[in-house]
Amino acid sequence: MSVWLVIGLIGLGSYLFRISMVLLIDRFELPDRMRTASAFVAPAAFAALAVSGLATQVGGAEALEALPVLGALAAALAAVYVTGKSYLALLVGMPVLWALTAVMAA
C-alpha cells in the first residue's frame, strides 16, 4: 500500500471521527441548556481554525497564499447562511480548504 494512500485514509478517518460528534448531536435528547450551547460548537470550531489559518497564511505572506483559507471561510459562511445549519460550516469549509490548498500547490 502506498504511503500516501495510508496518509489519506488516516486523514479521512480522523475527519469522519471528528465530524461524527457534530452530526450525532441531533440524534440524542439533550437538556435545553446543553442544546443551546451545542449550536455554537461547529461555528466556533471552524472560526478558530479559519482565524488561525488566516493569521498564519496572511502574516507576512503574499495575499494569494491566503486564498484557500478565505475561500473556505466564504464557502462555510455561505453554507450556513443559506441553510441555517451551523454544522455545515465544518462539513463544507474543510473540504473546500483542502481542495483549494491542493489546487494552489499544483
C-alpha positions in Angstrom: 0.0 0.0 0.0 1.3 3.4 -0.9 2.4 5.8 1.9 0.1 8.5 0.5 -2.9 6.2 0.4 -2.3 5.3 4.1 -1.9 9.0 5.0 -5.1 9.8 3.0 -7.1 7.1 4.7 -5.9 8.1 8.2 -6.8 11.7 7.4 -10.3 10.7 6.2 -10.8 8.6 9.3 -9.8 11.4 11.5 -12.1 13.8 9.7 -15.0 11.4 9.9 -14.4 10.7 13.6 -14.3 14.5 14.4 -17.4 15.3 12.4 -19.4 12.3 13.8 -19.8 14.1 17.1 -21.3 17.1 15.4 -23.7 15.0 13.3 -24.7 12.7 16.1 -25.7 15.6 18.5 -29.1 15.8 16.7 -30.0 12.2 17.4 -29.9 12.4 21.2 -32.2 14.3 23.5 -30.1 16.9 25.4 -31.1 19.3 28.2 -32.2 22.7 26.8 -29.2 24.5 28.2 -26.8 22.0 26.5 -28.7 22.0 23.2 -28.5 25.8 23.1 -24.7 25.7 23.8 -24.1 22.9 21.3 -25.5 25.0 18.5 -22.3 27.1 18.7 -19.8 24.3 18.7 -19.3 23.9 14.9 -19.2 27.7 14.1 -16.7 28.2 17.0 -14.5 25.3 15.9 -14.4 26.5 12.3 -13.9 30.1 13.3 -10.9 29.1 15.4 -9.5 27.0 12.5 -10.1 29.8 10.0 -8.7 32.6 12.0 -5.6 30.6 13.0 -5.1 29.6 9.4 -5.7 33.1 8.2 -3.2 34.6 10.7 -0.6 32.0 9.7 -1.0 32.5 6.0 -1.5 36.2 5.9 1.1 37.2 8.4 3.9 38.5 6.2 2.9 36.4 3.2 1.5 37.4 -0.2 -2.3 37.7 -0.4 -2.5 34.9 -3.0 -1.4 32.4 -0.3 -4.4 33.3 1.8 -6.8 32.4 -1.0 -7.5 28.8 0.2 -8.4 29.9 3.8 -10.5 32.8 2.5 -12.3 30.6 0.0 -13.0 28.0 2.7 -14.3 30.7 5.0 -16.6 32.1 2.3 -17.9 28.6 1.4 -18.6 27.9 5.1 -20.4 31.2 5.6 -22.5 30.7 2.5 -23.5 27.2 3.5 -24.6 28.3 7.0 -26.3 31.4 5.7 -28.3 29.5 3.1 -29.3 26.5 5.2 -29.2 27.9 8.7 -27.4 24.7 9.9 -24.2 25.5 11.7 -22.6 22.1 11.3 -22.3 22.8 7.6 -19.6 25.3 8.3 -17.3 22.3 9.1 -18.7 20.0 6.5 -18.3 22.5 3.7 -15.4 24.6 4.9 -12.8 21.9 5.5 -13.1 20.1 2.1 -13.0 23.4 0.3 -9.9 24.4 2.2 -8.2 21.1 1.3 -9.2 21.3 -2.3 -8.1 24.9 -2.7 -4.8 24.1 -0.9 -4.2 21.2 -3.3 -5.0 23.3 -6.4 -2.7 26.1 -5.2 0.1 23.7 -4.6 -0.1 22.2 -8.0 
